[in-house]
Amino acid sequence: MTVSEDADCSGLPILGETVCNYDEGFISGILSVYTDKPYEAIEVDCWATGDRVCRFHANVIEDGEQTDET
């Protein structure tokens, strides 16, 4: 999923790290509610790392999989 004008970070200087943690949780939550499956979203490109868009990968969490947050 690509977000061209992310209100959290569009126009920020390069900070060297992704900063859209809220968006990761928001995307995970929406996908989980609408599909009735647990999702994990990870930001892979960010304005704050020098990219011109914020881009997220979202994957279904399979039974028994560990995420970074657990």
Buried (B, 14 or more C-beta within 10 A) or exposed (E): EEBEEBEBBBEEEEEEEBBBEEBBEEBBEEBBEEEEEBBBBBBEBBBBBEBEEBBBEBBEBEEEEEEEEE
